[in-house]
Amino acid sequence: MPPTTDPISPASWTFAEDYVSEDAVLAAGRERATQVGVTAIGPGGGAVLRFVASVLEARAVVEIGTGTGVSGLWLLRGMRPDGVLTTVDVEAEHQRLARETFAADGVASQRVRTIAGPALDVLPRLTDAHYDLVFADGDKTEYPAYLAEALRLLRPGGVVAFDNALWHDKVADPAQRDPETSAVRDLARQVVEHESLVPVLLPVGDGLLLARKQWVPESD
């Protein structure tokens, strides 16, 4: 099927990506990420996360992949003032830097719960159907497993989001079959085929895949 519109130009993509600008606190968090070799979510993706958290009036959010707090701060800025972010990362040092980012923005310590450890060890210990939003930016080979956990953790009407859903332009190229690309591609297929999810794939940053968990009518 031919495209219905012309492809977006690099200039327009950059304009859209930078439409919501980052302040000094986010810039400092992004600099911390660069220093430790972490790739933080881009400004466009961060703005989407804040928007979704705001629309959901999110009180409880799970983040897989703390990094240095860039995506977490975007999420916190969209959440309710009493909302709590539970963020998981295998690198305790990265989480220490993330806490610096949150503190620089005046985020109360009780609003962030940092848990160091592999996501697939931590997530099963979290409460079923308790969370408004689950954001994943961890090990790409584990993305399909994160989806399964997210479906359990989300309340009906909640949203799951995955960063790097285009994975450096590899997902759209069927010749690319490395483990990371294959896992992200499999995730995209699972999401779009899942009967209880309403999906959308946004071409911001390296691709942001979101899906809303539908309300399921109770059986008689």
C-alpha positions in Angstrom: 0.0 0.0 0.0 1.5 3.4 -1.0 2.0 6.0 1.8 -0.9 8.4 2.2 1.5 11.3 2.9 5.1 12.1 2.0 7.7 11.0 4.5 8.5 13.6 7.1 11.7 15.6 6.5 14.6 15.5 8.9 14.0 19.1 9.7 10.4 18.5 10.6 11.3 15.4 12.7 13.8 17.4 14.6 11.3 20.2 15.1 8.7 17.7 16.5 11.3 16.0 18.7 12.4 19.2 20.3 8.9 20.8 20.4 8.7 20.3 24.2 12.1 21.6 25.4 14.1 20.2 28.3 15.2 22.3 31.2 18.5 22.4 33.1 17.5 19.5 35.4 16.7 17.2 32.6 19.8 18.3 30.7 22.0 17.5 33.7 20.4 14.1 34.0 21.1 13.5 30.3 24.7 14.5 30.9 25.0 12.0 33.7 23.7 9.4 31.3 26.3 10.3 28.7 29.1 10.0 31.3 28.1 6.4 32.3 27.3 5.2 28.7 23.5 5.2 29.1 21.3 6.2 26.2 18.4 8.2 27.8 15.0 8.5 26.1 14.9 11.5 23.7 12.9 14.7 24.5 10.1 13.7 22.2 9.6 10.3 23.9 9.9 11.9 27.3 7.2 14.4 26.4 4.9 11.5 25.4 5.5 9.7 28.7 4.7 12.9 30.6 1.6 13.4 28.5 0.3 9.8 29.0 1.0 9.9 32.8 -0.9 13.2 33.0 -3.9 11.9 31.0 -4.0 8.8 33.2 -3.7 10.9 36.3 -1.2 8.2 37.2 -0.7 7.4 40.8 1.4 4.2 40.5 4.0 3.7 37.7 6.6 1.0 37.0 9.8 1.8 35.1 12.0 -0.9 33.7 15.5 0.7 33.2 16.1 3.5 35.6 19.2 4.9 33.8 20.1 8.2 35.3 16.5 9.4 35.9 15.7 11.2 32.6 12.7 9.1 31.7 11.7 8.8 35.4 11.6 12.6 35.8 9.5 13.0 32.7 7.1 10.4 34.2 7.0 12.0 37.6 6.2 15.4 36.1 3.1 13.9 34.5 2.0 11.9 37.5 -0.3 13.0 40.3 1.5 14.9 43.1 1.0 11.9 45.4 2.1 9.4 42.7 4.9 6.9 43.3 7.3 5.7 40.7 8.8 2.2 41.1 11.9 2.0 39.0 14.0 -1.1 38.4 17.6 -1.4 37.1 20.5 -3.9 37.4 22.9 -1.0 38.0 22.7 0.4 41.5 25.2 3.2 40.6 22.9 4.3 37.8 20.1 4.5 40.3 22.2 6.6 42.6 22.7 9.1 39.8 19.0 9.0 39.1 18.2 9.9 42.7 20.5 13.0 42.1 18.4 13.9 39.1 15.1 13.6 41.1 16.5 15.5 44.1 17.6 18.3 41.8 14.0 18.7 40.7 12.7 18.7 44.3 11.0 15.3 44.0 10.3 14.0 47.5 12.2 10.8 48.3 9.0 8.9 49.2 7.7 9.4 45.6 10.4 7.2 44.1 11.1 3.5 45.0 14.3 2.3 43.4 14.9 -1.4 43.2 18.2 -2.8 42.1 18.1 -6.1 40.3 17.1 -7.9 37.1 13.7 -6.9 36.0 12.4 -10.4 35.5 13.3 -11.2 39.1 11.8 -8.0 40.5 8.5 -7.6 38.5 6.9 -10.9 39.7 7.1 -9.5 43.2 5.0 -6.4 42.4 1.2 -6.2 42.9 -1.2 -7.5 40.3 -3.5 -4.9 38.6 -2.1 -2.1 40.7 -0.3 0.2 38.2 -1.5 2.8 35.8 1.5 2.8 33.5 4.4 0.5 32.9 7.4 1.9 30.9 10.1 -0.5 29.6 13.5 0.6 28.4 15.6 -2.4 29.6 17.1 -5.5 27.9 15.6 -5.7 24.4 15.7 -9.5 24.3 13.4 -9.5 27.4 10.8 -7.2 25.9 8.2 -9.9 25.2 8.6 -11.1 28.8 8.1 -7.5 30.0 4.9 -7.4 28.1 3.6 -10.5 29.9 4.5 -8.9 33.3 3.0 -5.6 32.3 -0.4 -7.2 31.4 -0.5 -8.6 34.9 0.6 -5.4 36.6 -1.6 -3.0 34.8 -5.1 -2.1 36.0 -7.8 -2.1 33.2 -7.4 1.1 31.3 -3.7 1.3 32.1 -0.9 1.8 29.5 2.3 -0.1 28.7 5.0 1.7 26.8 8.3 0.4 25.2 11.2 2.6 24.1 13.4 1.7 21.1 10.4 0.1 19.3 12.1 0.8 15.9 15.5 -0.3 17.3 17.9 1.8 15.1 15.8 1.3 12.0 16.3 -2.5 12.2 12.8 -3.7 13.0 11.4 -2.6 9.7 14.1 -4.5 7.8 13.3 -8.2 7.6 16.9 -9.0 6.8 17.9 -7.9 10.4 17.6 -11.0 12.6 19.9 -10.4 15.6 18.4 -11.3 19.0 17.6 -7.8 20.0 15.9 -6.9 16.7 14.0 -10.2 16.6 12.7 -9.7 20.2 11.5 -6.1 19.6 9.9 -7.2 16.3 8.2 -10.1 18.2 7.0 -7.7 20.8 5.4 -5.5 18.2 3.6 -8.4 16.7 2.3 -9.6 20.0 1.0 -6.2 20.9 -0.8 -5.5 17.7 -2.4 -9.0 17.7 -3.4 -9.0 21.4 -7.2 -8.8 21.7 -7.2 -6.8 24.9 -4.7 -4.1 23.8 -5.2 -0.9 21.8 -1.8 -0.2 20.3 0.0 2.8 18.7 3.5 3.0 17.4 4.9 6.6 17.5 8.0 7.5 15.4 9.5 9.6 18.1 13.1 9.1 19.1 14.0 5.5 18.3 10.3 4.6 18.3 7.8 4.4 21.2 5.2 1.6 21.2 2.3 2.2 23.5 -0.8 0.1 24.2 -3.8 0.5 26.4 -5.2 -2.4 28.4 -8.9 -2.7 27.6 -11.6 -3.1 30.2 -12.8 -6.7 30.0 -16.6 -7.1 30.8 -17.2 -9.5 33.7 -18.7 -12.8 32.7 -22.1 -13.7 34.1 
